[in-house]
Amino acid sequence: ADEADALTRAILEEYGALNLYQSVINQFGSVYPFSTIATSEQQHVNALVRQADKYGVAVPANPGLDASISFNSFSEACAAGVEAEIADAALYDDLKTVTTHSDLLRVYDALQNASLNSHLPAFEACAY
């Protein structure tokens, strides 16, 4: 049950990042790094959904954004991306403490590595 809850939380976290980045694209157009990272976030969702299907865990619907988000500047949007990727990586640290299946741990590690080593540096570069 804890692992199923963790997987659900992971899917919802990835939806949140995807929705945030899509809102930036809606506001500023198909701009780097949001356009490429939004595609990556969808791949993250897909990887997690495959695991959920494998283990019979119900896949939550994408809840969308709680509120319409707009940014005063592109730099501010990039800073939001930095915060989202830090939160994403921290969540995987938490989820790994309740996960015993090695395949889930591999997926979590891969997604966390993408957040820390690819997405975070790209957002940091445009935020500052």
C-alpha positions as CSV (number, residue, x, y, z in Angstrom):
1,A,0.0,0.0,0.0
2,D,2.8,2.4,0.8
3,E,4.5,1.7,-2.5
4,A,1.2,2.2,-4.4
5,D,0.7,5.5,-2.6
6,A,4.3,6.5,-3.4
7,L,3.8,5.7,-7.1
8,T,0.6,7.8,-7.1
9,R,2.4,10.7,-5.5
10,A,5.2,10.4,-8.1
11,I,2.7,10.5,-11.0
12,L,0.9,13.5,-9.5
13,E,4.3,15.3,-9.0
14,E,5.2,14.8,-12.6
15,Y,1.8,16.0,-13.7
16,G,2.4,19.1,-11.6
17,A,5.7,19.9,-13.3
18,L,4.2,19.1,-16.7
19,N,1.3,21.5,-16.1
20,L,3.5,24.2,-14.8
21,Y,5.8,24.0,-17.8
22,Q,2.9,23.9,-20.2
23,S,1.5,27.1,-18.6
24,V,4.8,28.8,-19.3
25,I,4.6,27.6,-22.9
26,N,1.1,28.9,-23.1
27,Q,2.2,32.3,-21.8
28,F,5.6,32.7,-23.6
29,G,5.4,30.3,-26.5
30,S,7.4,27.2,-27.3
31,V,10.5,28.5,-25.5
32,Y,13.6,26.6,-24.4
33,P,14.1,25.0,-21.9
34,F,10.3,24.7,-21.2
35,S,9.4,23.1,-24.5
36,T,12.0,20.3,-24.2
37,I,11.5,19.7,-20.5
38,A,7.7,19.5,-20.9
39,T,8.3,16.7,-23.4
40,S,10.6,15.0,-20.9
41,E,8.1,15.4,-18.1
42,Q,5.5,13.6,-20.3
43,Q,8.0,10.8,-20.7
44,H,8.4,10.7,-16.9
45,V,4.6,10.4,-16.5
46,N,4.6,7.6,-19.2
47,A,7.3,5.7,-17.4
48,L,5.4,5.9,-14.1
49,V,2.1,5.0,-15.7
50,R,3.8,1.9,-17.1
51,Q,4.9,0.9,-13.6
52,A,1.4,1.6,-12.2
53,D,-0.1,-0.6,-14.9
54,K,2.4,-3.3,-14.2
55,Y,1.5,-3.4,-10.5
56,G,-2.3,-2.8,-10.8
57,V,-2.1,0.7,-9.3
58,A,-4.9,3.0,-10.4
59,V,-3.5,5.9,-12.5
60,P,-4.7,9.2,-11.2
61,A,-6.1,11.7,-13.8
62,N,-4.1,14.8,-14.4
63,P,-5.7,17.3,-12.1
64,G,-4.4,20.3,-14.0
65,L,-3.3,23.4,-12.3
66,D,-5.1,24.6,-9.1
67,A,-5.1,28.1,-10.5
68,S,-4.1,29.9,-13.6
69,I,-0.4,30.8,-13.4
70,S,1.2,33.7,-15.1
71,F,4.7,35.1,-14.6
72,N,5.9,38.7,-14.7
73,S,9.0,37.6,-16.6
74,F,10.6,34.7,-18.3
75,S,13.3,34.7,-15.6
76,E,10.5,34.4,-12.9
77,A,9.1,31.4,-14.9
78,C,12.6,29.8,-14.9
79,A,12.9,30.4,-11.1
80,A,9.6,28.5,-10.7
81,G,11.1,25.7,-12.8
82,V,14.1,25.6,-10.4
83,E,11.8,25.3,-7.4
84,A,9.7,22.6,-9.2
85,E,12.8,20.4,-10.0
86,I,14.2,20.7,-6.4
87,A,10.8,19.7,-5.1
88,D,10.6,16.8,-7.6
89,A,14.1,15.5,-6.6
90,A,13.2,15.8,-2.8
91,L,10.0,13.8,-3.3
92,Y,11.9,10.9,-4.9
93,D,14.2,10.9,-1.8
94,D,11.0,10.4,0.3
95,L,9.4,7.8,-2.0
96,K,12.5,5.7,-2.1
97,T,12.3,5.2,1.7
98,V,9.0,3.3,1.3
99,T,9.8,1.5,-1.9
100,T,11.2,-2.1,-2.0
101,H,10.7,-3.1,-5.7
102,S,14.0,-2.7,-7.5
103,D,12.4,-1.7,-10.8
104,L,10.5,1.1,-9.1
105,L,13.7,2.3,-7.4
106,R,15.5,2.3,-10.8
107,V,12.7,4.4,-12.3
108,Y,12.7,6.8,-9.4
109,D,16.5,7.1,-9.6
110,A,16.4,7.8,-13.3
111,L,13.7,10.5,-12.9
112,Q,15.5,12.1,-10.0
113,N,18.7,12.1,-12.0
114,A,17.0,13.8,-14.9
115,S,15.6,16.5,-12.5
116,L,18.9,17.2,-10.8
117,N,21.3,16.8,-13.7
118,S,19.4,18.0,-16.7
119,H,16.3,20.0,-15.8
120,L,17.5,21.9,-12.8
121,P,20.7,23.2,-14.5
122,A,18.7,24.3,-17.6
123,F,16.3,26.3,-15.4
124,E,19.1,27.7,-13.3
125,A,20.8,28.9,-16.4
126,C,17.7,30.9,-17.6
127,A,16.7,32.1,-14.1
128,Y,19.8,34.0,-13.2
